[in-house]
Amino acid sequence: MIICPAMWRVAPVVFALLLCLCQPSLGGDGADLRRRAEAGDAAALFELGKAYQTGDGVGRDQRRALGYYERAAALDHWPAVNNLAAAFERGDGVKADPSRAEALYARAAAAGQMVAQYNLSALLLKRQAGSETDARAAALMRQAAEQGHINAQIALASLLQSGRGVDAAPEAALDWLRKAAATGCAPARTALAYAYQRGVGAPANLTAAIALYRQAAEAGDATAQYNLGLRYARGEGVARDDAVALQWFVKAADQDFPHALNALGVLYERGTVAPQNHAEALRLYRLAAERGNVDGQTNLGIALRDGAHAPADPAQAAMWLTLAAAQPAGDAARAALERLRQTMPPARLRKAQEMAGRWRPRPPARGGVTATEAQGCPNG
Amino acid sequence: MSERLTLTGRLAALAALFVSVIASGQAQAQVGRDARNCFAVSDEARLWKHCRAAAANARETPTVRARAHGRLADLFRARGDQERSIQELNAAIALDPDNLRYVSNRAVAYSYKGERERAIADYGQIIARDPKNSLHYFNRGVDYADGGELDLAISDFTQAIKLKADFFEAYDNRGAALFLKKDFAGAAADFDKAIALAPTFANARYNRGVLLTEQNRLDEALKDFDEAVRLAPQDPNVHLKRGKTLWLKGETQKAVSEFTQTLQVAPGSAEALQLRAQAMLRLDDPARAVTDYTLLLRLRPDDVSAYLGRAEAYRLAGDLPRALLDLDDAIKRAPANPHPLAERARARLERGDLDGAAADSEAALALDPNSAAGLSVRGAVLAGRGQPGDALKSLDRAVALAPDSEDARRRRAELLAKQGELRLALGDYDALIARNQREPRLYWSRAFVHARLSEFDRAVGDLDQAMRLDAGNPGAMLFERAKFKRLKGDAQGALADLSAVIDIGQAQLGPAFFERATLRARAEDYAAALGDIDQALARGVDDVRAHNLKGWVLVKLGRAADALYSADLALSKDPQAAFAHDTRAHALEALGRRDEAIGAYRRALELDPAEDEARAGLKRLGVED
């Protein structure tokens, strides 16, 4: 059994930690910058901190960067406060301190700094702390969105669609997505396409969804590339065309997009449009599985359980199926695991479950999914 | 593509199997040195030298000399020189007339040389002297089948089976002969039996696949071809037939892959190149079709169908000059064939060259007055020259002669629609779509005919289908669908489609904003309408209706001064627009400029007595018109 490419469910809102790096670098006249910084000019201190953080014209030195940020922050330079908070959140150059990060974000956010509003909102949402916190997060997200923060607009749309922290308002969500998409931001177009595909906030319209997916896919958005490929693979809204589907899956897989890695594996296993290649299929399932993709984990588990095109490895099979079965969309994995349980000694099964407990997803490869800034979503 | 699948090559291939079986024999003792070497060596040069010497050595017995000639015959046969092989076998038979194997091998050599009658005569001679040997019947059966004498072939294969009950090749060949006689049940039984006797015999799987394809049992056929490919992966015929079956199933992409595999096994397969090129055309990939047709023309420089195919590919790629050059070449090679002339007429028509198209279509019709393609182009030329009646006559004849011709029917449908014969046009579009359900332009055209007949649900349905088949131009299609939805009274649906057009941000943006503004104004959502009309104006929609709408919306929003400015702008575009005078009057009325308002209302009614808003305005102002 091959688990077919799954419908990508909800556009994941990536709460990427954002730094305030948008101001132009002072570049050439470093001596002047230092002079101004020493004289207590907050903007100059911030610029120097930024230069040391990014290694722009000086050797990269995060500790010195934080020193400059701290001095600027003491002068209420809000972008510096945000960047300092981000360092505490990530543990970048300092010991991670979420409480201090939150306090600093809150200070900058209260002063109207939109990146800090977005970052604080994302921090609160990640906590899954309950409705009150969610409401606060949604309010902050709206403040950032209203100031034109594109990732915040996309995230706010997601909250309005799901009703998390706010009353569900799919039509309002669509308006935020339209605002974000109008800037040329590819992920926003993808989210808008998904709303059209599912009919969230507007009547379902596959033609519009596909046109928007195509625009975002051509701009390099991996999620759009995968979803567009899936429409072609299923003949949804377009005439079915496996060759075109393959082409888009390859593009998305090249960016390490887990769903696409699995989908590509399925096409190699079937050999209908690409030459049949079980070894390549298995490699792709493994890549998808290592990134936590439920279908990749299931397909890999089944392949290792059955040993049809690779040596059977029941322990590994049980580990991957256990991981997949624990996911909400793991029905196929649960059934496959049940079959495996009937033939596997309990001690080995326990060992596999321990392995699953220790397993951690592999981070995306270098040069993986393009950052939102590179996809036309400037966020200040 | 619905060509007949043939099996002849397979039957001949089986015959070769038996040559080597019969040729092998045991060397005899008490012979000279040359004869011993002749029978022992395999090296060609030494074999030639020793066998020639032994055959010429009068001291050797006739049997030994005959055997030397037999060895030389084997050598020539291996080189493909059937004539000299037969000469050596004649010499062997003259020296040793009782030895049947020389006669048998000569029969096979005659078969390969194409001298079927002589081969059959030799087999007759052998069978008379050795009637219990199933191989002789089998091989004669192959020759009968090659010559189309299927009853005789079936009789021989049946005899071979009687003598050797597990003779699976004979079952397979008898099945093939029955297939050619269209006795499909008998053929199926024989192929089944051959497969049961020899499950790894690829040929029977292949033949049964061909039979199932003929019976349109394509999935079962593919299973047999899959097995045949597994058993004989290097056989190009199996890949080719599998590709054809996939093509028939409509799985064009997979068919292409199979034709590619055929070409990997047999790089010079013209048929595979031709089929792949046709498949590329079906896949809407004319560039790759051009490549394949070009390769095909290297193999067959005078192949008119390849020139025609490449011309079609160029035409589809929009490269009409190159298409015309290929059509010139096709016409040069087949000047008496009306088809290339009709094709050139079509290409010239597409180029807008009515005179050239007329000349070519008349030339095609001179060669064949019943050339449907010629009549179709003639019809289009006449329509282009403003003679719709004659054009329709020509197109009617073209359709009657070739009811499957898409070209003539499409032209007739377009002409009928233009003439207002909407039901007749619809009939043609229905017929076209029934034959070709993958062509978005047909759905698009039919949608407009439905809309003209006020069949808006059907029009919307056709556009849905067009959009599914052609994802390349969604903005324009959604825009038209919105219009149809609005006309059928589905304002919400129209609004949603126009919003989608705007979100996609492709073509028709200005008109889409204008249409949405109109819908929003009708729904009394004036603020939103104003936003849209400003977007429309910013995108170049600069006509009386747009400025008037803005004026009207501003009146409703209580911005009378701005409304007056917009109404004046509208009137500057068209001073005779009654509705713009009415808007102006409303603005003036709101500004308290009563007399001017009355004048404007009166002017509106003068231009259009049905302008009820103006009449109401006058009444409101206490003036009767």
Chai-1 contact restraints between the chains, C-beta under 6 A:
chainA,res_idxA,chainB,res_idxB,connection_type,confidence,min_distance_angstrom,max_distance_angstrom,comment,restraint_id
A,A202,B,A496,contact,1.0,0.0,6.0,A-B,restraint_1
A,P203,B,A496,contact,1.0,0.0,6.0,A-B,restraint_2
A,N205,B,A500,contact,1.0,0.0,6.0,A-B,restraint_3
A,T207,B,M467,contact,1.0,0.0,6.0,A-B,restraint_4
A,T207,B,P474,contact,1.0,0.0,6.0,A-B,restraint_5
A,A208,B,A500,contact,1.0,0.0,6.0,A-B,restraint_6
A,A208,B,I504,contact,1.0,0.0,6.0,A-B,restraint_7
A,I210,B,A471,contact,1.0,0.0,6.0,A-B,restraint_8
A,A211,B,P474,contact,1.0,0.0,6.0,A-B,restraint_9
A,A211,B,I504,contact,1.0,0.0,6.0,A-B,restraint_10
A,V238,B,A471,contact,1.0,0.0,6.0,A-B,restraint_11
A,A239,B,L469,contact,1.0,0.0,6.0,A-B,restraint_12
A,A243,B,Q253,contact,1.0,0.0,6.0,A-B,restraint_13
